Amino acid sequence: MPARQLSKDRIRFTPSDQAFLAALLHRLPLHVLRRLRLLLRPDTVLRWPRTLVARRHAAPCRPKRPGRPRTVRSIRLLVLRLAKENPNWGYRRLHGELLVLG
């Protein structure tokens, strides 16, 4: 394996390294894994394939853009015009008038 970046005595594995190690070691029984001298815990190696599969299946469900979708420009201009023409109205009154307009 190529040299890895060390940060406070922790070795960081790339996702390809994780997949490679998981493919090599996931067939071994847990009691054999626990006896091996590894740079990481056996539970970590067993967790990697689960997270890779979970990430793959969760990707299509993620929203494309986080947060609230943009307001339509015409509605935004209408709200601003109503607020400008009626300075005494609060946001609740503006909301009520918009509901009346549909």
C-alpha positions in Angstrom: 0.0 0.0 0.0 1.2 3.5 -0.7 2.4 5.8 2.1 -0.5 7.2 4.1 -1.0 10.5 5.8 -0.4 10.3 9.5 -2.2 12.6 11.9 -1.6 12.1 15.6 -0.5 8.5 15.2 -3.7 7.6 13.3 -3.6 6.0 9.9 -6.3 7.3 7.5 -7.3 4.8 4.9 -8.8 5.9 1.5 -12.1 4.4 0.5 -10.3 2.1 -2.0 -8.1 0.8 0.7 -11.1 0.2 2.9 -12.8 -1.7 0.2 -9.6 -3.8 -0.5 -9.1 -4.6 3.2 -12.8 -5.4 3.7 -12.8 -7.7 0.7 -9.7 -9.6 2.0 -10.9 -9.9 5.6 -14.6 -10.1 5.6 -14.7 -13.8 4.9 -12.7 -14.6 8.0 -14.6 -15.6 11.2 -14.6 -13.0 13.9 -12.5 -15.0 16.3 -9.8 -15.3 13.7 -10.0 -11.6 13.0 -9.6 -10.8 16.7 -6.4 -12.8 16.9 -4.8 -11.0 13.9 -2.4 -8.1 14.6 -4.0 -5.3 12.5 -3.6 -1.6 12.5 -7.3 -1.3 13.2 -10.0 -3.1 15.1 -11.8 -6.0 13.5 -15.2 -4.3 14.1 -14.0 -1.4 12.0 -13.1 -3.7 9.1 -16.5 -5.4 9.4 -18.3 -2.0 9.5 -16.7 -0.7 6.3 -18.7 -2.8 3.8 -22.0 -1.9 5.6 -21.3 1.8 5.3 -20.2 1.5 1.7 -23.5 -0.2 0.8 -25.5 2.2 2.9 -23.9 5.2 1.2 -24.6 3.7 -2.2 -28.3 3.1 -1.5 -28.8 6.5 0.2 -27.2 8.5 -2.6 -30.3 8.6 -4.8 -32.5 9.8 -1.9 -30.4 12.8 -1.1 -31.8 16.1 -2.2 -29.9 17.9 -5.0 -29.8 21.2 -3.2 -30.1 21.5 0.5 -32.6 23.9 2.1 -35.8 25.5 1.0 -36.5 25.9 -2.7 -36.4 29.4 -4.1 -39.6 31.5 -4.1 -41.0 32.2 -7.6 -39.9 35.7 -8.8 -43.5 36.9 -9.5 -44.6 36.0 -5.9 -41.6 37.6 -4.4 -42.3 40.8 -6.4 -45.9 40.8 -5.3 -45.1 40.4 -1.6 -42.6 43.3 -1.8 -45.1 45.5 -3.7 -47.8 44.7 -1.1 -45.4 45.5 1.8 -44.3 48.7 0.2 -47.9 49.9 -0.6 -49.1 49.0 2.9 -46.4 49.8 5.5 -48.8 49.2 8.5 -49.3 45.6 7.5 -47.3 42.9 9.3 -46.2 39.6 7.9 -49.4 37.9 9.1 -51.6 40.4 7.3 -49.5 40.0 4.1 -49.8 36.2 4.4 -53.5 36.5 4.9 -53.9 38.6 1.8 -51.8 36.2 -0.3 -54.0 33.4 0.9 -57.1 35.4 -0.3 -55.4 35.9 -3.7 -54.6 32.1 -3.9 
